Amino acid sequence: MLRMFLVVPLFSSGCFAFAIAEAVEKDPRRDGESCSDDDDCDSEVCRGGMCTASSCESSGECEQGFVCDEPPSWVEGLSLGFARGACMPTCDRCPFRVEPRWICGGELCSYDTAPWVDAGDAYDGIVGDPIAVTAEVDLDDGRELVSAQWMWQGEVVASGLEAEIVIEAAGTWSVTLVVTDEAAATGSASVPLHVCVEAGQACAGADDCCEGLECVDDVCQ
């Protein structure tokens, strides 16, 4: 009787109720249910606030509104037939109206995990002078930016979302910002950059000179 007396108060306390509630909260959620991170889902994949990508061999194994996206034949061949597909939402179940990274194309709805890059508007500058460039990047939930590099003619000319670029040739050029996140996903965006020559500097044509100047005898004036 003494043992029972000691055990009963423990299980009748709020601790037991809390333990049950905690266990319920941690129950894995099925595809299509809301989530905040991968641990919430039975598939261990949370995309855009929704559990998805449970392993499957046929659509009959997927939740309603999901179909089995089977692996490419070459992947299946490399895995000796052990590769399985992933249950993906159809367009009817696609939450693209509330989460723009979900994209509906054909029957299936897919999720874009790549960084989204906005390199800004067109920039103007002077040959040899630093030109300030500013960009914005939208990353998938939970990811961090690893690198941001501004490219011109195949070379890195600056790093960082806010940077300064120096171009030593007049003209309208295209510069590209390439970013990488911690999952090695990449994104890029290009933007025009017009670089001109000041008065007294050499020019090859009228377009080389800054506004209000003309190219006369190969000199902007």
FENQUIGI-V469016 format. One record per helix or strand of 3 or more residues. SS is the DSSP state (A for helix, B for strand). FROM is the first residue (numbers start at 1). LEN is the number of residues. If there is no record, write none. Layout:
# FENQUIGI-V469016
[[SS;FROM;LEN] [SS;FROM;LEN]]
This chain:
# FENQUIGI-V469016
[[A;2;11] [A;14;12] [A;38;3] [A;59;3] [B;66;4] [A;73;6] [B;85;6] [A;91;3] [B;102;4] [B;108;4] [B;116;3] [B;123;4] [B;130;5] [B;136;3] [B;145;8] [B;155;5] [B;162;5] [B;171;11] [B;186;12] [A;206;3]]
